[in-house]
Amino acid sequence: MDLTKAQKRTVLAAYLGWTLDAFDFFLLTFVIKDIAKEFGVGVPEVAYALFLTLAMRFIGAFVFGRIGDKWGRKPALMLDIVCYSVIGAAAAFSPNLTIFLILRALFGVAMGGEWGLGSSLAMESIPPQARGLISGVLQCGYPSGFLLASIAYGLLYGRTFGDFTFGWRPLFLLSVLPAFVTLFIRAAVPESPAFEAAQKVEQRAGLWETIQANWGLVLYSVVLMMAFNLFSHGTQDLYPTFLQKQLNLAPATVSWITIVANLGAIAGGLSFGYISEKIGRVNAITIAALIALPALPLWAFSTTPAMLAAGAFVMQIAVQGAWGVVPAHLNELSPGAVRATLPAFVYQAGNFLASYNGPFQAKLAEAHGGDYSYALALVAGIVAVALVVIIRFSPEKRGETLHAH
């Protein structure tokens, strides 16, 4: 795979944007129990922060996507990264749960724009034969961000520095770090060549006209992405809470189990993204999703850290293996004039439909005596099977040239 220096910088920028976006998001998953304790509420109440973040991503996908389709992928991506960095860090100063939830909702708006902008910028800048592998690289930004959050939690949380103890609030201050990526994007990353070529076309189809002309594909893609988001968030968001609350594992142990899980996720994303170039997007997603089923007992019902880590490693190979194909697949299915908007639009619309998963799993677990194993396994098992069924109806457009008009 031969990429120019400019193409490599573009892929790196898109990867870093998604990595640090996920880092900001997953910091919350390690401290839900602590925030609940400080604000005097239960875990399900704080889990609404997950719901609000995911639900509001739908708005961000539309707003930032339209900016990207009108003024360019590059400036829109820079604006988006600054927004989610500043808002993410602001959560550290929340005086009560209501303000915290509002800030996490606003963070969701900013988070919703990054994926579509980054993926369209990268996919429009690389040759078609590199799309499968680069799709896996880009999607690996998500578990890479989770991995960084795991490391930060393990290294910093609860540590004492003189009279200062590193609690959940200082952890959120780390969210401001991604803003510095915009300096790299501004200096080193060119605009999408497909977007620049499209500016020479006098008239291009609008978003709503495109949706109306492709309503069947759009509706199908939203349902597909609902299943995908239930698959990822149903296996990731409350897993640290399960390890902390049900199994009473120490922060260091929770940290290294999630690190192992995300190493599996990175391996899965890269492997299945690459494989999809050979066996097709649909087949790669099918195989990856099926791997989740035999991993369920080890992942959700083990009691020793080593077995839990092994189960989490295999589970995230399956989850992010399937996800590793998504950036390429959605961009290949989307008309070029709205490629910064439509993939993110259907992604985040599906995400919106799946956004109540966090509170649902928390309430389900509490209704069964705090049994998070049951809640996690039920959602993961059902969704893995559903995803296999749904993806078999998908069109396959592997290797098609991406135009922006």
C-alpha positions as CSV (number, residue, x, y, z in Angstrom):
1,M,0.0,0.0,0.0
2,D,1.7,3.2,-1.2
3,L,0.4,6.4,0.3
4,T,1.9,9.9,-0.3
5,K,3.1,11.9,2.7
6,A,0.1,14.1,2.4
7,Q,-2.2,11.1,2.4
8,K,-0.4,9.6,5.5
9,R,-0.8,12.9,7.3
10,T,-4.5,13.0,6.5
11,V,-5.1,9.5,7.8
12,L,-3.1,10.3,10.9
13,A,-5.2,13.4,11.6
14,A,-8.5,11.5,11.2
15,Y,-7.2,8.7,13.4
16,L,-6.0,11.1,16.1
17,G,-9.3,13.0,16.0
18,W,-11.3,9.9,16.6
19,T,-8.9,8.5,19.2
20,L,-9.0,11.6,21.3
21,D,-12.7,12.0,20.9
22,A,-13.2,8.5,22.3
23,F,-10.6,9.2,25.0
24,D,-12.8,12.0,26.3
25,F,-16.0,9.9,26.0
26,F,-14.6,6.8,27.8
27,L,-13.1,8.7,30.8
28,L,-16.7,8.9,32.1
29,T,-17.1,5.1,32.0
30,F,-14.4,4.6,34.7
31,V,-15.9,7.1,37.2
32,I,-19.7,6.6,37.0
33,K,-19.7,5.0,40.5
34,D,-17.7,7.9,41.9
35,I,-19.8,10.6,40.4
36,A,-22.9,8.9,41.6
37,K,-21.5,8.9,45.1
38,E,-20.5,12.6,45.1
39,F,-23.8,13.8,43.8
40,G,-25.8,11.4,46.1
41,V,-27.6,9.4,43.3
42,G,-27.5,5.9,41.9
43,V,-25.5,4.5,38.9
44,P,-28.5,4.5,36.6
45,E,-29.0,8.3,37.1
46,V,-25.4,9.0,36.1
47,A,-25.7,6.5,33.2
48,Y,-28.0,9.1,31.7
49,A,-24.9,11.0,30.8
50,L,-24.0,8.2,28.4
51,F,-27.5,8.4,26.9
52,L,-27.4,12.1,26.5
53,T,-23.9,12.1,24.9
54,L,-24.9,9.4,22.4
55,A,-28.3,10.9,21.6
56,M,-26.9,14.4,21.0
57,R,-24.3,13.1,18.6
58,F,-27.1,12.9,16.0
59,I,-27.4,16.7,16.1
60,G,-23.6,17.2,15.9
61,A,-23.3,14.9,12.9
62,F,-25.8,17.1,11.0
63,V,-24.4,20.5,12.1
64,F,-20.7,19.7,11.6
65,G,-21.4,17.6,8.5
66,R,-23.2,20.5,6.8
67,I,-20.3,22.7,7.6
68,G,-17.9,20.2,6.2
69,D,-19.9,19.8,2.9
70,K,-20.2,23.6,2.5
71,W,-16.8,24.9,3.7
72,G,-14.5,21.9,3.6
73,R,-13.7,18.8,5.7
74,K,-10.5,20.3,7.1
75,P,-11.8,23.5,8.8
76,A,-14.9,21.7,10.0
77,L,-12.8,19.0,11.6
78,M,-10.6,21.6,13.4
79,L,-13.6,23.4,14.8
80,D,-15.2,20.2,16.0
81,I,-12.1,19.0,17.8
82,V,-11.7,22.4,19.7
83,C,-15.4,22.2,20.7
84,Y,-15.3,18.7,22.1
85,S,-12.0,19.3,23.9
86,V,-13.2,22.5,25.7
87,I,-16.7,21.1,26.6
88,G,-15.2,17.8,27.8
89,A,-12.9,19.6,30.2
90,A,-15.6,21.9,31.4
91,A,-17.4,18.9,33.0
92,A,-14.7,18.9,35.7
93,F,-16.2,22.0,37.2
94,S,-19.8,20.7,37.4
95,P,-21.4,21.8,40.7
96,N,-24.2,19.2,40.5
97,L,-25.5,16.4,38.4
98,T,-27.8,18.6,36.3
99,I,-25.0,20.8,35.0
100,F,-22.8,17.7,34.5
101,L,-25.6,16.1,32.3
102,I,-26.0,19.3,30.3
103,L,-22.3,19.5,29.6
104,R,-22.1,15.9,28.6
105,A,-25.1,16.5,26.2
106,L,-23.2,19.4,24.6
107,F,-20.1,17.2,24.4
108,G,-22.2,14.7,22.5
109,V,-23.0,17.4,19.9
110,A,-19.3,18.1,19.3
111,M,-18.5,14.3,19.4
112,G,-21.1,13.6,16.8
113,G,-19.3,15.6,14.1
114,E,-15.9,14.1,14.3
115,W,-16.4,10.6,12.8
116,G,-18.1,11.8,9.6
117,L,-15.6,14.6,8.9
118,G,-12.5,12.5,9.6
119,S,-13.7,9.4,7.7
120,S,-14.8,11.4,4.6
121,L,-11.5,13.4,4.6
122,A,-9.5,10.2,4.8
123,M,-11.5,8.1,2.4
124,E,-11.7,10.8,-0.3
125,S,-7.9,11.2,-0.1
126,I,-6.6,7.7,-0.5
127,P,-6.6,5.2,-3.4
128,P,-9.5,2.6,-3.5
129,Q,-7.3,-0.4,-2.9
130,A,-6.1,1.1,0.5
131,R,-9.6,1.7,1.7
132,G,-10.2,-1.5,3.7
133,L,-7.0,-1.3,5.7
134,I,-7.3,2.4,6.3
135,S,-10.9,1.9,7.4
136,G,-9.6,-0.5,10.1
137,V,-6.9,2.0,11.1
138,L,-9.5,4.8,11.4
139,Q,-11.9,2.8,13.4
140,C,-9.1,1.6,15.7
141,G,-9.0,5.2,16.9
142,Y,-12.1,4.4,19.0
143,P,-10.5,1.5,21.0
144,S,-7.2,3.5,21.0
145,G,-9.0,6.3,22.8
146,F,-10.5,3.8,25.3
147,L,-7.1,2.3,25.8
148,L,-5.6,5.8,26.6
149,A,-8.5,6.4,29.0
150,S,-7.8,3.0,30.7
151,I,-4.1,3.9,31.1
152,A,-4.9,7.4,32.4
153,Y,-7.3,5.9,34.9
154,G,-4.9,3.2,36.0
155,L,-1.9,5.6,36.4
156,L,-3.6,8.7,37.8
157,Y,-6.9,7.9,39.5
158,G,-6.7,7.8,43.3
159,R,-3.0,8.8,43.4
160,T,-1.9,11.4,45.9
161,F,0.5,14.2,45.0
162,G,1.3,16.0,48.2
163,D,-2.1,17.2,49.6
164,F,-3.8,16.7,46.2
165,T,-5.7,13.4,45.4
166,F,-6.4,12.7,41.7
167,G,-10.2,12.1,41.6
168,W,-12.7,12.1,38.8
169,R,-12.7,15.9,38.3
170,P,-9.0,16.2,37.4
171,L,-9.5,13.2,35.1
172,F,-11.9,15.3,33.0
173,L,-9.4,18.2,32.7
174,L,-7.3,15.9,30.5
175,S,-10.1,16.3,27.9
176,V,-8.6,19.6,26.8
177,L,-5.5,17.9,25.3
178,P,-7.0,17.0,21.9
179,A,-7.4,20.7,21.0
180,F,-3.7,20.7,20.2
181,V,-4.3,18.3,17.3
182,T,-5.8,21.2,15.4
183,L,-2.3,22.8,15.1
184,F,-1.1,19.7,13.3
185,I,-4.2,19.6,11.0
186,R,-3.8,23.2,10.1
187,A,-0.1,23.0,9.3
188,A,0.2,19.5,7.7
189,V,-3.2,18.2,6.4
190,P,-4.5,19.2,2.9
191,E,-8.2,19.6,2.1
192,S,-10.0,16.6,0.6
193,P,-9.2,16.5,-3.2
194,A,-12.7,15.2,-3.9
195,F,-14.2,18.2,-2.0
196,E,-12.0,20.7,-3.9
197,A,-12.9,19.1,-7.2
198,A,-16.6,19.3,-6.3
199,Q,-16.4,23.1,-5.9
200,K,-16.0,23.3,-9.7
201,V,-19.4,21.6,-10.2
202,E,-22.0,24.3,-10.5
203,Q,-24.9,22.4,-8.9
204,R,-24.8,19.6,-6.5
205,A,-27.7,17.6,-4.9
206,G,-28.6,18.7,-1.4
207,L,-28.8,16.5,1.7
208,W,-32.6,16.2,1.7
209,E,-32.9,15.6,-2.0
210,T,-30.2,12.9,-1.7
211,I,-32.1,11.3,1.2
212,Q,-35.3,11.3,-0.7
213,A,-33.7,9.8,-3.7
214,N,-32.0,7.0,-1.6
215,W,-34.6,6.7,1.2
216,G,-34.5,2.9,1.2
217,L,-30.7,2.8,1.6
218,V,-30.8,5.5,4.2
219,L,-33.4,3.8,6.3
220,Y,-31.6,0.5,6.1
221,S,-28.3,2.1,7.0
222,V,-29.9,3.7,10.1
223,V,-31.1,0.3,11.3
224,L,-27.7,-1.2,10.6
225,M,-26.0,1.5,12.6
226,M,-28.4,1.1,15.5
227,A,-27.3,-2.5,15.7
228,F,-23.6,-1.6,15.4
229,N,-23.9,1.0,18.2
230,L,-25.8,-1.4,20.5
231,F,-23.0,-3.9,19.8
232,S,-20.2,-1.5,20.8
233,H,-21.8,0.5,23.6
234,G,-23.5,-2.6,25.0
235,T,-20.2,-4.3,25.5
236,Q,-18.0,-1.3,26.5
237,D,-19.8,1.5,28.4
238,L,-20.8,-0.4,31.6
239,Y,-18.0,-3.0,31.6
240,P,-15.8,-1.0,33.9
241,T,-18.8,-0.5,36.2
242,F,-19.4,-4.3,36.2
243,L,-15.8,-4.9,37.2
244,Q,-15.9,-2.3,39.9
245,K,-19.4,-2.7,41.4
246,Q,-20.2,-6.4,40.9
247,L,-16.8,-7.9,41.2
248,N,-15.2,-5.3,43.5
249,L,-11.9,-5.2,41.5
250,A,-9.3,-2.5,42.3
251,P,-8.8,0.4,39.9
252,A,-5.4,-1.0,38.7
253,T,-7.1,-4.3,37.9
254,V,-10.0,-2.6,36.1
255,S,-7.4,-0.6,34.1
256,W,-5.4,-3.5,32.8
257,I,-8.5,-5.6,31.9
258,T,-9.8,-2.8,29.8
259,I,-6.3,-2.2,28.3
260,V,-6.2,-5.9,27.2
261,A,-9.8,-5.5,25.8
262,N,-8.8,-2.6,23.7
263,L,-5.6,-4.3,22.4
264,G,-8.1,-7.0,21.2
265,A,-10.2,-4.2,19.7
266,I,-7.3,-2.7,17.8
267,A,-6.2,-6.1,16.5
268,G,-9.8,-6.8,15.4
269,G,-10.2,-3.5,13.6
270,L,-7.0,-3.7,11.7
271,S,-7.5,-7.4,10.8
272,F,-11.0,-7.3,9.6
273,G,-10.6,-3.9,7.9
274,Y,-7.8,-5.5,5.8
275,I,-9.7,-8.8,5.3
276,S,-12.7,-6.9,4.0
277,E,-10.7,-5.8,1.0
278,K,-10.3,-9.4,0.0
279,I,-13.6,-11.1,1.1
280,G,-15.9,-8.1,1.0
281,R,-17.3,-5.8,3.6
282,V,-20.5,-7.8,4.3
283,N,-18.6,-11.1,4.8
284,A,-16.0,-9.5,7.1
285,I,-18.7,-8.0,9.3
286,T,-20.6,-11.3,9.5
287,I,-17.6,-13.3,10.6
288,A,-16.5,-10.7,13.2
289,A,-20.0,-10.5,14.7
290,L,-20.2,-14.3,15.0
291,I,-17.0,-14.4,17.1
292,A,-18.8,-12.6,19.9
293,L,-21.1,-15.5,20.6
294,P,-18.6,-18.1,21.9
295,A,-16.8,-15.2,23.9
296,L,-19.9,-14.4,25.9
297,P,-19.5,-16.9,28.9
298,L,-15.8,-16.0,29.4
299,W,-16.4,-12.2,29.0
300,A,-19.5,-11.8,31.2
301,F,-19.5,-14.7,33.7
302,S,-15.8,-15.3,34.6
303,T,-14.7,-14.3,38.1
304,T,-10.9,-14.1,37.9
305,P,-9.1,-11.1,36.3
306,A,-7.2,-13.3,33.9
307,M,-10.3,-15.0,32.5
308,L,-12.2,-11.8,32.3
309,A,-9.3,-10.2,30.4
310,A,-9.2,-13.1,28.0
311,G,-13.0,-12.9,27.4
312,A,-12.8,-9.1,27.0
313,F,-9.9,-9.5,24.5
314,V,-11.9,-11.9,22.2
315,M,-15.2,-9.9,22.6
316,Q,-13.6,-6.7,21.4
317,I,-11.9,-8.5,18.5
318,A,-15.4,-9.3,17.4
319,V,-16.9,-5.9,18.2
320,Q,-14.2,-3.7,16.7
321,G,-13.5,-6.2,14.0
322,A,-17.0,-5.6,12.7
323,W,-16.6,-1.8,13.3
324,G,-13.3,-1.7,11.4
325,V,-15.2,-2.2,8.1
326,V,-17.7,0.6,8.8
327,P,-15.8,3.7,7.7
328,A,-15.1,2.2,4.2
329,H,-18.5,0.6,3.9
330,L,-20.6,3.7,4.7
331,N,-18.5,6.0,2.6
332,E,-18.8,3.7,-0.3
333,L,-22.5,3.6,0.0
334,S,-22.9,7.4,0.3
335,P,-23.3,9.9,-2.6
336,G,-20.3,12.2,-2.9
337,A,-22.0,15.6,-2.6
338,V,-23.1,14.8,0.9
339,R,-20.4,12.4,2.0
340,A,-19.3,14.6,5.0
341,T,-22.9,14.5,6.2
342,L,-24.7,11.3,5.1
343,P,-22.4,8.6,6.6
344,A,-22.3,10.5,9.9
345,F,-26.1,11.2,9.7
346,V,-27.0,7.6,9.4
347,Y,-24.3,6.6,11.9
348,Q,-25.5,9.0,14.5
349,A,-29.2,8.4,13.7
350,G,-28.6,4.8,14.5
351,N,-26.6,5.9,17.5
352,F,-29.6,8.0,18.7
353,L,-31.9,4.9,18.5
354,A,-29.4,2.9,20.5
355,S,-28.5,5.7,23.0
356,Y,-30.7,4.6,25.9
357,N,-28.7,1.4,26.2
358,G,-26.6,2.7,29.1
359,P,-29.5,3.5,31.5
360,F,-31.3,0.4,30.2
361,Q,-28.5,-2.0,31.1
362,A,-27.9,-0.3,34.4
363,K,-31.6,-0.5,35.4
364,L,-31.8,-4.1,34.1
365,A,-28.8,-5.1,36.3
366,E,-30.1,-3.3,39.4
367,A,-33.5,-5.0,38.9
368,H,-31.7,-8.4,39.0
369,G,-29.9,-7.7,42.2
370,G,-26.9,-5.8,40.7
371,D,-26.2,-8.6,38.2
372,Y,-24.4,-6.7,35.4
373,S,-23.2,-10.0,33.9
374,Y,-26.8,-10.8,32.9
375,A,-27.5,-7.3,31.5
376,L,-24.3,-7.2,29.5
377,A,-24.6,-10.8,28.1
378,L,-28.2,-10.4,27.2
379,V,-27.7,-7.3,25.1
380,A,-24.4,-8.5,23.5
381,G,-25.8,-11.9,22.5
382,I,-29.0,-10.6,21.0
383,V,-27.3,-7.8,19.1
384,A,-24.6,-10.0,17.7
385,V,-27.2,-12.3,16.1
386,A,-29.3,-9.3,14.9
387,L,-26.2,-7.7,13.3
388,V,-25.4,-10.8,11.3
389,V,-29.0,-11.0,10.0
390,I,-29.2,-7.3,9.1
391,I,-25.8,-7.0,7.4
392,R,-26.6,-9.8,4.9
393,F,-29.1,-7.4,3.3
394,S,-26.5,-4.8,2.7
395,P,-25.3,-3.7,-0.8
396,E,-21.6,-4.3,-1.5
397,K,-19.7,-1.4,-3.2
398,R,-16.1,-2.4,-2.3
399,G,-13.5,-0.6,-4.4
400,E,-15.7,1.9,-6.1
401,T,-14.1,5.3,-6.9
402,L,-15.3,8.0,-4.4
403,H,-16.4,11.2,-6.2
404,A,-17.7,14.3,-4.4
405,H,-20.4,15.2,-6.8
